[in-house]
Amino acid sequence: MKAAVFDRFGPAADVLAVRDVPQPQPGRGEVLVRMIASPVNPSDLLYTEGKYGLKPKLPATPGFEGVGVVEASGGGVLGWLRKGKRVAVVNDGIGNWGEYTVAKARQVIPVPDAIPDEQAACFFVNPTTALVMTRYVLRVPAGAWLLQTAAGSNLGKMVIRLGKQVGFKTVNVVRRAEQADELKQLGADAVILSGDGPVAERVRELTGGGVRYALDPVGGATGADAVASLAAGGRCLLYGLLSGEPVPVDPRFLITGSKRVEGFWLADWVKAQRIPTLLRLFRRVGRLIADGTLRSDIAATYPLDRVADAVRHATSGAKGGKVLVRIAEGPGEPRA
Ligand SMILES: NC(=O)c1ccc[n+]([C@@H]2O[C@H](COP(=O)([O-])OP(=O)(O)OC[C@H]3O[C@@H](n4cnc5c(N)ncnc54)[C@H](OP(=O)(O)O)[C@@H]3O)[C@@H](O)[C@H]2O)c1
């Protein structure tokens, strides 16, 4: 079968090559999935650079999520139940950017027919993280302010729509002026341009003293702005490393008002949950993707052979949504 493979760590566009590799075989408790499509996420790019929380043995194939059809089971009841189903594949072993992959049967989630392939491909990483951080971890109540940086990201837009649905208000930090109108149309209550002056000061003016809830995937000075925007008792989740910079934090500021800065990694959170909680969560994610709240804007789709172009597009500024790698035609083609 064909797969995108890297033999050394480095920028994905430089190190990935599409070549023939042996088709993986599912073991007990695993399934063989014929892949249809997979998005290029920031985590995939960190993975090929060797900077992600999971470091693969080389050669390796990226692709933490995606959509496919279960072709075979390596044994076990769950795998047998999943046979023939179109599923979202969460893959922390053999990656999804290949014609076939193997995943644990409990890491393939049947997707309702109402969700087209391109949305099903993005079922897990961003929608689940947006929902879990705001509703399960921070539990932002209706009427409260939540601040987020990199608010124009795919995940940031989901947080804005969740805010509209649940009733919490969002103050959104972006670095490009043209994102302000787009985010306001989505339902952002306030948008702050990071280059326009001290962010925390403006957040305090807007919210009447700062926010109890904040999300930052950038780090560096932007992460420091998110922390500095906290009110007494506030919590800030750091969940990405888009700038690659550490977040400078003044302990005096955290001590006064007992503020908290915490890391969040979906993989860890999921591991700590019971199966019934996860099943309920995935049903909820499916409903919220189908009604548009947790949908991903798709910027472009590239065939597997052009994976280097896909990652180049995904790392360009103002890319306009998720870039997908299309591996095969599937039953859930985009609908009008
Ligand atoms: N911890 C977890 O479990 C978890 C799970 C899911 C996602 N994430 C993280 O969530 C973040 C968003 O993911 P996504 O897929 O939604 O990303 P995305 O759609 O690719 O968007 C990335 C956004 O970040 C902005 N950005 C990039 N570098 C920046 C910098 N140095 N300073 C300020 N803004 C910057 C970009 O702004 P421009 O448009 O101006 O280029 C863009 O709006 C990523 O860091 C990802 O790793 C973490």
PDBQT file of the ligand as one rigid body, heavy atoms in Angstrom, charges set to zero:
ROOT
HETATM    1  N1  LIG A 401      -3.686  20.055  23.804  1.00  0.00    +0.000 N 
HETATM    2  C1  LIG A 401      -4.511  19.393  23.011  1.00  0.00    +0.000 C 
HETATM    3  O1  LIG A 401      -5.002  18.301  23.363  1.00  0.00    +0.000 OA
HETATM    4  C2  LIG A 401      -4.885  19.966  21.685  1.00  0.00    +0.000 A 
HETATM    5  C3  LIG A 401      -5.910  19.388  20.927  1.00  0.00    +0.000 A 
HETATM    6  C4  LIG A 401      -6.290  19.995  19.721  1.00  0.00    +0.000 A 
HETATM    7  C5  LIG A 401      -5.607  21.135  19.267  1.00  0.00    +0.000 A 
HETATM    8  N2  LIG A 401      -4.586  21.636  20.027  1.00  0.00    +0.000 N 
HETATM    9  C6  LIG A 401      -3.864  22.858  19.623  1.00  0.00    +0.000 C 
HETATM   10  O2  LIG A 401      -4.813  23.848  19.298  1.00  0.00    +0.000 OA
HETATM   11  C7  LIG A 401      -4.187  24.811  18.471  1.00  0.00    +0.000 C 
HETATM   12  C8  LIG A 401      -5.131  25.192  17.351  1.00  0.00    +0.000 C 
HETATM   13  O3  LIG A 401      -5.286  24.077  16.479  1.00  0.00    +0.000 OA
HETATM   14  P1  LIG A 401      -6.079  24.264  15.098  1.00  0.00    +0.000 P 
HETATM   15  O4  LIG A 401      -6.064  22.962  14.402  1.00  0.00    +0.000 OA
HETATM   16  O5  LIG A 401      -7.380  24.921  15.358  1.00  0.00    +0.000 OA
HETATM   17  O6  LIG A 401      -5.085  25.272  14.366  1.00  0.00    +0.000 OA
HETATM   18  P2  LIG A 401      -5.234  26.006  12.979  1.00  0.00    +0.000 P 
HETATM   19  O7  LIG A 401      -6.620  25.987  12.468  1.00  0.00    +0.000 OA
HETATM   20  O8  LIG A 401      -4.108  25.517  12.133  1.00  0.00    +0.000 OA
HETATM   21  O9  LIG A 401      -4.944  27.540  13.355  1.00  0.00    +0.000 OA
HETATM   22  C9  LIG A 401      -3.761  27.958  13.931  1.00  0.00    +0.000 C 
HETATM   23  C10 LIG A 401      -3.996  29.419  14.348  1.00  0.00    +0.000 C 
HETATM   24  O10 LIG A 401      -2.936  29.828  15.168  1.00  0.00    +0.000 OA
HETATM   25  C11 LIG A 401      -2.503  31.098  14.785  1.00  0.00    +0.000 C 
HETATM   26  N3  LIG A 401      -1.084  31.170  15.086  1.00  0.00    +0.000 N 
HETATM   27  C12 LIG A 401      -0.104  30.351  14.642  1.00  0.00    +0.000 A 
HETATM   28  N4  LIG A 401       1.082  30.729  15.160  1.00  0.00    +0.000 NA
HETATM   29  C13 LIG A 401       0.822  31.798  15.948  1.00  0.00    +0.000 A 
HETATM   30  C14 LIG A 401       1.641  32.643  16.738  1.00  0.00    +0.000 A 
HETATM   31  N5  LIG A 401       2.965  32.452  16.832  1.00  0.00    +0.000 N 
HETATM   32  N6  LIG A 401       1.050  33.678  17.400  1.00  0.00    +0.000 NA
HETATM   33  C15 LIG A 401      -0.271  33.871  17.326  1.00  0.00    +0.000 A 
HETATM   34  N7  LIG A 401      -1.098  33.114  16.567  1.00  0.00    +0.000 NA
HETATM   35  C16 LIG A 401      -0.553  32.089  15.899  1.00  0.00    +0.000 A 
HETATM   36  C17 LIG A 401      -2.788  31.192  13.301  1.00  0.00    +0.000 C 
HETATM   37  O11 LIG A 401      -2.975  32.544  12.996  1.00  0.00    +0.000 OA
HETATM   38  P3  LIG A 401      -2.921  33.109  11.476  1.00  0.00    +0.000 P 
HETATM   39  O12 LIG A 401      -4.260  32.765  10.893  1.00  0.00    +0.000 OA
HETATM   40  O13 LIG A 401      -2.720  34.555  11.707  1.00  0.00    +0.000 OA
HETATM   41  O14 LIG A 401      -1.774  32.389  10.800  1.00  0.00    +0.000 OA
HETATM   42  C18 LIG A 401      -4.091  30.389  13.181  1.00  0.00    +0.000 C 
HETATM   43  O15 LIG A 401      -5.214  31.219  13.420  1.00  0.00    +0.000 OA
HETATM   44  C19 LIG A 401      -2.866  24.173  18.011  1.00  0.00    +0.000 C 
HETATM   45  O16 LIG A 401      -1.814  24.688  18.792  1.00  0.00    +0.000 OA
HETATM   46  C20 LIG A 401      -3.056  22.710  18.342  1.00  0.00    +0.000 C 
HETATM   47  O17 LIG A 401      -1.833  22.029  18.558  1.00  0.00    +0.000 OA
HETATM   48  C21 LIG A 401      -4.215  21.081  21.209  1.00  0.00    +0.000 A 
ENDROOT
TORSDOF 0
